[in-house]
């Protein structure tokens, strides 16, 4: 698969924005984990697998991202530098951040961690998608399936995928709670705010489609 996205236009801005966004995404995930108030669907799944396997959260995130990326091949999706970087960078950052953040704490502190994590996740999504160097592997799985099945809506496919991974993660012991609901309600409006704010101006990357809030499903991770 050939990589999408070129760096002939504004390479410094786009690379800085990409890796800043991915790093912030990893930090936002760690903040939500340390809130102990519930995670987004994919991270519930990652946490469940982490408990099952004994591997670190970040290692599981990287492994799942790599496996999802393999599913792009039959869907004929083209990854970008941002896609490949998403798989590796977010997992490394979330583990590093978890090692620095204390566990536990009063409820007020944990609520603050959750709110900060959700807002940071929305900003991170806008940053890395706005760089136009490829979506995350989980976003590409959704859009690739819709492209191969034109009769299916993005909303329907996203819902089926996220409900499935949420249920599997919960069965494996992942944390579902008020944070899960808060994320589901807030991430759409936050993406609507941040994606246009950080999008590379039109003409900076003529061969890359501009990201739009309705065309992606933030995960997660970043992806």
C-alpha positions, 0 to 999 in steps of 0.5 A: 500500500502506498502512503498517502500525504506528501510533505512538499508543502509546509512540512515543518508545520505538518510534522510538528502538528502531527506528532504534537497531536499524537502525543497529546492523544496519548496523554489524554488517554492516560488522564482518562485512565487515571480518572477511574471513571470510565473510558471510550469504547476502544480504550475499554477494549484495550484495558480489557485486553491488558488485564487479560494478557498482563501487557501494558496498556500502551503495548496493547494499544500498539498491537491492536492498532497494528492488527487493525491496520492489516485489515486495511489491506482487503479494504484497499485503504491507503495509510499515511505517515500519520497512520503508521505513527498513530500506531506507535506513538500513542501507545508509547506516550500513554505508557510513559504518562501513566508511569508519571501520573499518581493513582487514586485521589479524591473524586474532585481530582478524578473528575478534573482528570476526566474532563481535561482528558476528554477536551485534550482528546478532542484537541489532539484529534483536530491536530493530527487529522488537520495535518492531513498525513493519514487517519488513525487505523481505527478511523480508516477501518470504518471509512474503508468498510463504508467505501466497500459497502456504499449502502452502509452509513458512516454513523451505522458502521461506527456505531456497530464497531464501537458497540462491539469493542465496548462490549468485548472490552467490558466482558474482559474487565475494561472500565465502563462508567460515567466517563464512557458516556461523557466521552460519547456525548462530548467528542463529537462537538469537540471534534467539530470545534477543533478539526477546522481550527487546526486543519492545514489551509486549502492548497497546502496539500493538494493531493490530500482530502481535507478532514471534516468533522463528519467524515471521521470518528474520533477514537483514537487514537487517536485512532 
